[in-house]
Amino acid sequence: MLASLAVLTLLAGVLLGRLGQLQLTDHPAGDATLAGPGTATVHLPALRGRILDRDGRPLVDNAARTDITIDRRTLADADAEDGGRATVRRLAKALDLPFYRLWGRTTLCGAPGAADPPSCWSGSALVPVPIAEDVSARDAAAVTERPELYPGVAVTSQPVRAYPRPAGGGAPQTTGYLARPDAETVEASDGAITADDLVGATGLERQYDAQLRGTPGERVVRVDARGVAVEELSRTDPVPGADLVTTLDLPVQKSTERALADGVRQARDRGHRADTAAAVVLDLRDGGVVASASVPTYDPSVWSEGVSQGEYERLTTGDRSPLIDRVTGVAQPPASTFKAVTLPGAVAAGADLDDEVNCTASHRIGDRTFNNFESRAYGWITWREAIKVSCDTVFYRVAEDVWRDQGGLSARDDDGDALIDTARDLGLGETTGIDLPAESAGRIPGRAWKREWWESTKDASCAEARRGHPEISDRSRRDYLTALAQENCDSGYQFRPGDEANLSIGQGDVTATLLQMAQVYGTIATDGTEPSPHLVRATIASDGTRTGVDAPATREVDLPGESGELLRTALADVVSRPGGTARSAFSGFPLRQWPVAGKTGTAEVYGKEDTAWFVSYAPTTRPRYVVAVVVSQGGTGGATAAPIAREIHEELAGVEE
């Protein structure tokens, strides 16, 4: 530990010294602004704070990169015909680099005769120009050993973001990355940020950018007629940013990332596409996020080592971008995991949990037949059994009754709709409030939403109905889609009984993020105390002062009647009892020592394979963690998502011990 602290202290000193010398490369000091006749002010960015796990282990760190710079005053003082070219040629030969590449860096972008970007220098004209970056120790030594050959040349250390665990455990979608600020950010900063700084673009880097960035300094210099800084008049040193201590736990994070990657690979081996996935672990003591993982993922060190245009496009393009945080940023139908919401809604609507319910193979509503999963019938069963075997038709009947009691097609709003009210009471349809800059609210579709959707899509639906899908060769499919388009054109604003039925099993237009469903199950596990997900628990200033960040306040949610107690029993049955949809996934798991409760979900997605869900908590005797997993196009929840959660629970059981 002492050795580590010594290294960190030495590194911080190197970096601070580096910033004090203003030897900035890809992260330049910024444009000089006139402070008076013959003077200019140079912006000095502060050393950025680190992002740590709950025990102080770095997830995002700082490192030193060795660069070679050349002083602009030396170039300006050189022979007019040579302009410093001889020095640069010697340097290029010593470094085994092309002369044109190094010389291009000595030219200021936008100046007459400058090299084209990015070969030119886009930073301040008042600081030494970095003409070679990330050079080896041997090359740096070769330059410093012969200073007479390289006037105005210096070997410097450049602070860069470092990612100690590129192979896993760094939670890159959660911690985020840095990028150049846009014009609005620069203008709103009142001089604290320049166009050449790096600021948080996503994740915690963005959410806590002000704390991580610290307080910039400045250097006032005298400038001669050539625009060259010839004398420092004053300086204010920057104050380094604060470290963030997060709620993430590195061993659990690594295990979660590994389990998710293994589960996706195994699903693909079974023939599923399994194109995206996510997993999250919540600590029910305070709502802290212990682990958060997304697939596809990426090595965050690309931002420090340099990223090609092709790699940048791969990272940023499409809905499979590895940069997307699929725990908080992607909402999709939660399938049968939503039945844990519908059951309390059924009780609120008047259902008696002591009654038996009829689990038929199908249920007809109007002119549509809604089938049970795999069209299986269980006959008359208890509500507890209905959750364990995940019977759909039981919930279809509840939904039809609720829709009818609400007023059917004549209902004006959703007030009093027990299923919709319960979903919203449990926090669905709105963000959780986690301390991240981008979070999806999901959707609980009701009557007002249906009309808004129809008004925004009516013209397209009518045009589609008139066109008749001539591109589809299958006549029955073409006719079906044409009729559907016509229905949406004519009466798509109506909230039909089928809409309520689909909502009751987490299908249709209802969507939720993985974090939202984890929050719901945390509320059920604690009998109504809703966890407030968050990621930061403290900051540590550059002087070592630690300031705790209070966890967001929890709120109490009413679980009507005995619905909470029945759910907790039934969700445990899903994992441990014969017929439970997750029992096979937990075969051989030490449930006596670490009892798990949860619910599988298998969401049907038009034109794609099913999406696999599993949301769980443990230990049931004293709930501590929620573990939630989703795999898009991964097949069934019991076969794909539940085994991933099992592997994460194995890690948590060890952590608890």
C-alpha positions, 0 to 999 in steps of 0.5 A: 500500500505504501509503495502504491501511494508513493508511486501515485504521489510521484506520478501526481508530481510529474503530471503537475510539473508537466502542466506547470510547464505548459507542455501540452499536446493533443490536449493543448493549453487553449487559445491565448486571449489578450490581457493588455497591450503586448500581453496574453493569457494562457489557460492552464487545465488542471489534472483530472480527478480519478474514478475509483471503486468503493474501496479506492481501486482505480477504474479510471486513472491518470498516467504520464505520456512522454512527448517531445516539444519544440519551443516556438521562440526558437523557431522564430529566432532561427535563420530566416531561410532555415526557420528551424528545419535543420533542427527538425530534420535531425530530430526526425532522423533520431526518432526515425519519423518522417520530416514532413510529419514533424514539420507539419506540427510546427505550423499553426492550423489556419495560418498561411502555409500551415499543414492540413489538420490534423497534421498542423498544431491546433493549440495555442501559439504561446506554448511549446509545440508537441511534434512527437508524442508517446515516444519511447524512453530510449528515443527520449534519452537520445534527444536529451543526451545531445542538447546542442543538436536540438535547440529549443527541444524538450522531453516532457510528460503529458497527463493522459487518461489511463484505464488499468483494466482494459480486459474487464472490470472498468465499467466503460459505459458507466464511467464514460469518456472525454471529448472536445467541448461544443461551442455552447459548453465553452461559452457557458463555462465563463472561461473555465473551459476552452475549445481545446480542453477535454470534458466529460462526454458520457457517463460519470465523466460527464455527470461529475465533470466539474468536480473531476476537472478541477479549477484551471489556472492561467499564465500571463505572458508578454508577447513580441511582434512575432506573436511569440511569448518571450516572458512570463509576467504572472501565473496562477497554478491550477487546482487538480480535480477531485477523485470520485469514490463510486459504489461500484465494487471491482471484483463484482464488476469483473465477475458481472462483465465476465458472466455477461460475456460468457452467457452471450457467447453460450447463447450464440453457440446455441444458435441465437443472435444474442446481439446486445445484453446488459446486467446490473447489481443493486445494493439494497442497503442504500441503492448503490450500483455495485456492478453495471455491464453492457455488451457489446463493450470496448477497451476504453484506452482507445481514447488515450492511445488514439482512435482511427476514423474507422474505429470511431465510426464503429464505436459511435454508429448504430443501435449496437454501439459499444458506447451505449449504456444498456442498463440505463439507456435502452428501454424494451418490453420487460415481458413476464418480469412485469407480472410482478407489477401486474399482480399488485395491480390485480389486487388493487382492482379487486382480485382475491389472492385466496381464489384459484385462477384458470390457466387455459391455453388461450384466451379470446378477447374480441376477435383476437386470441391471446395464447399462453406461452407455448399454448400450455394449459395448467387448469385451475391453479393458485396465484402463487402457482401462476407466477411460478409457471408464468401463466399468461392467460390468468393476467389476460383475464385481469387486464380485460376486466380492468379495461372494461371497468375503466369504461372500455373504448369510451374511457377518457383517461387512465386515472383509476386503471389499476394496472397502469396506476400500479406500474406508475406507483412502482416508478415505471414510465419515469427515470430512476434519477440515477446520477448519470447524464442520459437515462431512458424513462421507458414507457407505460402506454395509456390512453393519452399516449395512444392518441399522441402516437396515433396523431404522430403516425396517422399519415404514415399509416394511411399511406402504408394502407394505400400502398398495400405493401407490394414488396411483400411476396407472401399474400397472407402476410401482405394482407395482414400488414395492409389491414393493420395499417388501415386499422391504425389509420382509421382508429389507431387512437383507441386504447383497446382491450388487447393493449391492456392485455399486452401491458399485463404481461410486459409486451406490446408498447410497454418498455422499461430499462433494466435498471427500472426493473431492478428497482421494482424488484428491490421494492418488492424484496423490501416490502415497499421500500423503493431503492434509489439507484446512484453511483457516487458515494464520496469525493476526495479533494487534491488535499486529501479531504474526503466529502461524503455524498448522501444517498438519495432518499428512498420512498415507500410504495404501497403493495396492496393487500398481501400481494407483496408477501405472495410475490416474495414467496412465488418468486422464490418458487420460480428458482427453487420449486419444480415447474419454476421457470428458473429452476433448471438454471439454478440446479446445484446452486447452494440455495440453502446458503444463498436463497434466490428469488426471481422471475424470468421473462421472454419478450417477443419482438417483431422481426427478431428473436425473443429477448431473454430477461431475469430479474432477481434478489438475494438472499431472500431471508434478508434481501441485500442485492438485486441482480438483473440481466437482459439479452436481446435476441437471446432466447428464453429467460430461463435458458439464457438470462437466468444462468448469467444471473446465477454466475453473478450470485455465486460471486455475491455469495462469496462477497457476503461471506 
